[in-house]
Amino acid sequence: MLNHSARYIKIVEWSDEDNCYIGSSPGLFYGGCHGDNEQQVFAELCQIVDEWLEIVKKDGKPLATPATERFKLCLEHFAGSVSRRQCLWRSTSSCSRF
């Protein structure tokens, strides 16, 4: 069975400015984690996402729509009027209400 947190995007990227790896989960929370080892940053990010989702559930708040679902809704919303690339870009702007 798929872990619910697997539905959320997790990004680990190198930051020249910070001279370390930065982990984030856009659309779920601001901030994230950082470190010198890419795999460790990803593991920590996964743990943070799991904990964040548990906190949201315990507080009785609705979970954020996973990015994959927002993209799917965006494609349906713009059906035929824009390309997938445009829709992906718009998923962070005009489709953010989904």
C-alpha positions as CSV (number, residue, x, y, z in Angstrom):
1,M,0.0,0.0,0.0
2,L,1.2,3.4,-1.0
3,N,2.2,5.7,1.9
4,H,0.0,8.9,1.8
5,S,3.1,11.1,2.0
6,A,4.4,9.5,-1.3
7,R,1.7,11.6,-3.1
8,Y,3.5,14.8,-2.3
9,I,6.5,16.2,-4.2
10,K,9.8,16.2,-2.4
11,I,12.7,18.1,-3.9
12,V,16.3,17.8,-2.8
13,E,18.7,20.2,-4.7
14,W,22.2,21.5,-4.2
15,S,22.4,25.2,-3.2
16,D,25.6,27.0,-4.2
17,E,24.6,29.9,-2.0
18,D,24.3,27.7,1.1
19,N,26.9,25.1,0.1
20,C,24.6,22.2,1.0
21,Y,21.6,20.2,-0.1
22,I,18.2,21.8,0.5
23,G,15.1,19.7,0.9
24,S,11.6,21.1,0.4
25,S,8.0,20.0,-0.3
26,P,6.4,22.8,-2.3
27,G,2.7,23.1,-1.8
28,L,2.7,21.3,1.5
29,F,4.8,23.6,3.8
30,Y,7.4,26.4,3.7
31,G,10.9,25.6,4.7
32,G,12.4,22.2,4.9
33,C,15.7,20.7,5.8
34,H,19.4,20.9,4.7
35,G,22.6,19.0,5.0
36,D,25.8,17.7,3.3
37,N,24.5,14.3,2.2
38,E,21.7,14.2,-0.4
39,Q,20.3,10.8,0.7
40,Q,20.2,11.9,4.4
41,V,18.4,15.2,3.4
42,F,15.9,13.2,1.4
43,A,15.3,10.8,4.3
44,E,14.9,13.7,6.7
45,L,12.5,15.4,4.3
46,C,10.4,12.3,4.0
47,Q,10.2,12.1,7.8
48,I,9.2,15.8,8.0
49,V,6.4,15.3,5.4
50,D,5.1,12.3,7.4
51,E,5.1,14.3,10.6
52,W,3.5,17.3,9.0
53,L,0.7,15.2,7.6
54,E,0.1,13.6,11.0
55,I,-0.1,17.1,12.6
56,V,-2.6,18.3,10.0
57,K,-4.7,15.2,10.5
58,K,-4.6,15.5,14.4
59,D,-5.6,19.2,14.1
60,G,-8.6,18.2,12.0
61,K,-7.5,20.4,9.1
62,P,-7.9,19.3,5.5
63,L,-4.8,18.0,3.8
64,A,-3.2,19.9,1.0
65,T,-4.1,18.6,-2.5
66,P,-1.1,16.6,-3.7
67,A,0.7,18.3,-6.6
68,T,-0.1,15.4,-8.9
69,E,-3.8,15.9,-8.3
70,R,-3.5,19.7,-8.8
71,F,-1.8,19.0,-12.1
72,K,-4.5,16.6,-13.2
73,L,-7.3,19.1,-12.3
74,C,-5.4,21.8,-14.1
75,L,-5.2,19.6,-17.2
76,E,-9.0,19.1,-17.0
77,H,-9.6,22.8,-16.4
78,F,-7.6,23.9,-19.4
79,A,-8.6,20.9,-21.6
80,G,-7.3,21.6,-25.0
81,S,-6.7,25.3,-24.5
82,V,-3.0,25.0,-23.3
83,S,-0.2,22.6,-23.6
84,R,0.8,20.3,-20.7
85,R,4.0,22.4,-20.2
86,Q,1.9,25.6,-19.9
87,C,-0.5,23.9,-17.5
88,L,2.4,22.6,-15.3
89,W,3.6,26.2,-15.1
90,R,0.1,27.5,-14.4
91,S,-0.4,24.9,-11.7
92,T,1.7,27.2,-9.4
93,S,-0.4,30.2,-10.4
94,S,-3.8,30.2,-12.0
95,C,-4.5,26.6,-11.0
96,S,-3.4,27.0,-7.4
97,R,-7.0,27.1,-6.2
98,F,-7.2,23.3,-7.0
